[in-house]
């Protein structure tokens, strides 16, 4: 396969998988059929583009090819010409030219897909997992890792969720205002997790997937627009949180693509325009009560307001984590609070709290728990124990950039040979 063709296939897969699947679900009304047809279309691109050249619009080629694959599958599955005609007559399979996307369009295919997946007939975990699988193209094991459950358990959840949507005839639409309220929390969680996957990719060579970060921010803006003139505080807070994290994106990697931790980042590279947009949103969200996203956004705002790492108001960050633990208790929040306590009160105080989190065993398979513990042990001069924790984190990490960072840290605490 030629390098140009291979690169083109990879780029359209990474940037447009979710959009392509969302369009196909809108056309055929079936999650499995849409995914299978999209996969077949990408396989066809791998075979054909090296011979015929990369098409002028790779995304449109994939969609058109997937549409034909879907029609073929319907023909084989139903063996009834009338069935195919009923799809065509109903407009479910219209002739498809190059799709036109308006970033101000409400609703769009991806947002319709999120609201479909977040139907209250599905349990919350299934809502989020199904959207991540379909919209982001995450593999089942990646989603299982995010939920800290075994891969077979997550696979069963996804199968049940798709079956429920099909059997219950859940429509592929953005609901009206009353129904939207019932789904909004799940929708915001999905958008947040899409951003998280872009901000720190589960696997691969690159730490950051700017396409997912940008898409999550776009969707966050659309949701706020949908709920105007008084968007919910948490919708406002989520947009602010994503803008603040994304503003630091350029400083998170060095020239070699390796991770640069927050305290070592060149803050002159932070996007001050995005920060200036986000800070008033944080204040507006907090006025309506401290929800989980509002508190996280307030923490991110304190980081972004600090001109130097040593100017960070760590005691105030700890207080915000205290509130967050009460509003949204979880082992992840407790871990983040422990790190903040270490910065405010010293590594020994933070290590005590991390050991309490570790004792719950919920995060034993989470590499950042072991990495955080290793870092505090390193600061305390316990090189041997730190090395063990770094080794444990390395056994669990799946992103190449994070792996290189942990390997470098491990070398720093290992005795010279």
N, C-alpha and C positions, 0 to 999 in steps of 0.2 A: 504493500500500500504506500502510495506516495506520501511524502511528509506533509505537503499542502493539504491533501485530501484528509489525512488522518487528523491534522490540526483543526480543519473545518468541522469535521464530525464531532470532535471532542468539544469544541467551542460552542456549537449549537446545542449539544447535549447539556453542557454545564449551565448555559445561560437561559435555555428555552424549554427544557424538559417539562417543567410544571405548566408553562403556558400552553405548550402543545397538547399535553394530556387534558388540561382544562377545556380547551377548544373541542377536543374529540369527545369528551364526556358530554359536552353540550350538544354535539351532533348525534351521538348514538345512545346517550342515556344509560351507559353501562360502564362502570369503573374498570372491570376486568378487561372487557373488550377494548376500551380505549388504551389501557396500558399495554396490552398485548400487541395491538396494532401499531402503537408508537414504537415499541421495541423492534417489531418486524421492519418498520420503515428505517430505523437507524441501521439495522443489519443490512438492508438493501443499499443504504448510502455507503457503508463500508465496502461493499462489493462493487458498486457502480461508479462512484465518484472518481476513483483512480483511473477508470477507463474513459469516462465521458467528461471529466472535469467537474469542478465544484460549481453548482448552479449559481445563478446571479442572486437568488434569494434562497439560501439553504433552508431556512425555517419553513417557508412556503412549500418547498419541495418535500420536506419531511411530512408536513400536514397533509398535503395532497396525496402522497404515497400511502400514508397511514389511513386516510379516508378510503382509498381503494382497498387496502388490506381489510378494513372493517367490513366493507360491502361484501368482499369475498367470504369473510367468516360468517356473515349473516346468511349468505346464500348457502354455504355448506351446512350451517347449523339448522336452518329452517327448511331448506329445500322447497321453498314455496315462493314462486315469483310474485304472488299477491302480497306476501309479507314485505318483500323488498319495495314493491310499488307503494304500499301503505306508508312506509318510511319516507319515500320520495314525495308522495302526495302531501304528506303532513308538513313537509318542509324540514324534516329532521336531518335530511342529508342533502342540503342544497349544493349547487355547484360552488366550488370554493376557489376563489382567486386569492391573490396575496392578501392576507389579513391586514387591516389597517388598525392601528392601536392609537387611541387618544388617551394620554396619561390623565386627562381630566374626566374621562368617561366614568359614569357611575350608573349601574354597576359594570364591572368588566368580568371577563371569564374567570380570572383567578379569584376574585372576590366572591363570585357566585359559587365557585367550588368550595371555598372556605365555609360559607354559610350553609351549604349543603352538608358538608362533613360535620358541622357543628350543630346538627339538629338535636333537640332535646331527647328524641327517641333513642339516641345513642348515649352510652355512658361517657362521662367526660374524658377518661383516658383513651377511649376508642376514637372520640372526636378528634383529639389532638394527633394521635398516632396515624390515623387514616389521612389526615391532611398532610402531615410530614412525608408520608410514603408517596402520596399522589402528587402533591404540589412541588415538593423539593426533590423527589426522586431518591430519598434516603433509603438505604437498604434496611431490611427488617432487623438485622443485628445492630445497626447503628441506632435505630429507634429504641430497641430493647435496652441498649446501653444508656440512653438518655433517661429511660424510665426505671433503670436499675432492676429489670426483670429478665428472666431467661428468654432466649430467642424464640423457642417454641411457644411460649406463653404469648408473646407479642404477635407471632404469626396467626395464632388462633383468634386473637382480638381483631386483627385486620380482616380476616375471613368473615367473622361474624358481623363486623360493621358493614362491609360491602353487601352482604346478604340482606341485612336489615334495610339498607337504603333501597335495594332492588325490590324486596318483598313488600315493603311498606309504601312504595311509590313516592318516596320523598322527592319533591320537585327540585330541579336544578335552578334555583332562583335566589335572589336576595329578598328576604321576607319583608312584610310591612313593619311599621314602627312597633306595634305591640309584640310581635314575634321576635323582632330584632333584639329587644331588651333581654329576652330569655337566653339568647345565644351570644350576647356580646362578650361576656367574660371569657368564654371558650375561644371566640374569634380573636380577642386580644392576646390570649395565651399562645395561640397558634402563630400569630404574627411575631410575637416575642421570640418564640422558638425558631422560627425561620431566620430571624435576625441573628440569634445566637449561633446557629449553624454557619452563617456567613461570617460572623465575627471570629469564631474559633472552630474551624472545620474539624469534624470528627476524624477524618482520615485524609490521606493524600499528601502531596508535597507542600502545598500552600497552606499557610495558617488562615489567611483571610480569603473569603469568597465575596468580593465586592458586589457581584451580581445579586446575591441573596440579600446582602445588607441594603442595597439600593431598592430592591423589590419590597422588602419589609417596610422600609420607610415610606415608599409610595403607597403601599396598602394602608399603613397607619394614617396617612393624610386622607385617603379615600374614606376610611371609616369615620374620621372626624367630620368630614364633609357630609357624609350620609346622616349624621346625627345633629347637624346644625339646626337651629341657631344656638343651642346650648349643648355642646358635646359633653358627654360624661367626663368627669375628672380623670378617670383612669385611662380613657382614650387619649386625652391630652397628655397625661403623664407618660404613657408608653411612647408617644411620638417624641417627647422631650428626652426620654431615656435613650432611645435609639440614636437621636441626633448627637447627644453628648458622647456616647461611646464611639459612634462613627467619626466624630470630629478628631479623635485620637488615632485614627487608622494609619495615617501616613507615618507616624512615629513608632508604630508597634513592631516594625521590622527594620533590620539594618540592610546595608547594601547587598549582603549575601542572602537575604530572605530569612534570616534567623530572628527569633523572638527577642524583643527588647521589653523588659518588664517595666511597669509603670514608673517606678522610682528612677529608672535610668533613661527615660525617654527625653528627647529633645523637644521641649514644650513649644518652641518657636514654630514647630511643624504642625501643631494642632490647628484645626480649621476654626478660626475665631468667628467667622461668619455663622457657622452652624451653632457654635456655642452661644452667640448673641441671640440667635433665633430661639434656642431652647430654654434659656434661663427664665424668661418671662412665662413660658409654658409651665415650668416647674412651680413657680410661685402661684400661678392660677390653679394648678392641680392641688396644691397643698391647702389652699383656702377652702376647698370643698371637703376636707377631711383626709387624713393620711392613709390612703389605700396602698397596697403593695407596690404598684408601679410608681406611685408618687414618692414613696420613701426611697425606692431604689434610684429614682431620678434625682432626688435631693442629695443622695450620697455621691452620685456621679457629678452633680453640680459643684459640690465641695472640692472634688478632685480638679475639676476644670477651672475653678476660680483660683487655685493655688499657682502662683507664678513659678515657684520652685517646689520640688518634692518635700523639702523640709518645712515649707509653709503650710502643708496640708493640716487641716483641723481634725486630727484623728480623734480627740475626745468627743467632738460633735458627731463624727461618723459612728463611733461606738454607740452613742445615744440613739442615733437613727436605727442602727441594727437592733438595739433593744426593743424599739417600737415594732420593727419588722418581724422580729421573733414572736411578738405577741399577736400581730395581725396575720402573719403567714408562717407559722412554725414549721421548720424543716431542718434536716441535717445539713443541707447546703447553706442555708442562712446561718446556722450555728457555726459552720466552718468559716464562712466569710467574716462573721463577727469575731471569731477567735483571732484571725489574721489582723483585724483592725485593733483588737486589744493588744496584740503583740507590738504593733506600731505605736500605740499610745502609752503602754505601761511597761514594755520590754518583752523580749522573747520568752522568758520563763513563764510569765502570766499567760501568754498566748498558747504556749505548749501545753499547759495544764488543761486549757479548754479544748484544744484539739484532741488530746488523749481521751477526754470525755466523749467527744463526738465519735472517735474511733471505736470506743468501747461499745457503741450501739451496733456496730457491724454493718450498718446500712450502706456505708460508703467504702467498704473494704475493696470493692472493685473499681473505685474512682481514683484515677491517677493523681488528681490535684490534691486529694487529702494527703497522700504520701509525699507529694512534692512540697506541700506547705509544711508538713512536719519536718521534712529533711532540711528545709531552709532555716527553720528556727533552731534545730539542732546544730546546724553549721554556724549560726550566729553565736550560739552558746559555747562553741569550741568542741562539741562532741562529734568529731570527724567520723569515727567508726560507725556510730549509730546513724549519722546523717547519710553515710554511704549506703547503708542497708535500705534506708527509706528511698533514696534516689534510685537504687536498683529495683525496688518494688514498683515505683512509679514508672520506670522504663519498661517493666514487664507488662504494664497496662496501657501505656500511651499508644495511640494509633496515628497521630499526626507527625509528619516528618520534621516540621519546624520545631515543634515542642520537644520531640525526641532529641534533636541536636542540642537544644538548650539544656536538657536534663543530663545529657552525656557530658557536656562541658562542666556542669556543676559537679557531677560525680568525679570527674578527673581532678577537680580542685580539692576535694576532701580525701582522695585516696593517697596513701603514702607513696613516695617515689620508689620505683622498682630498682 
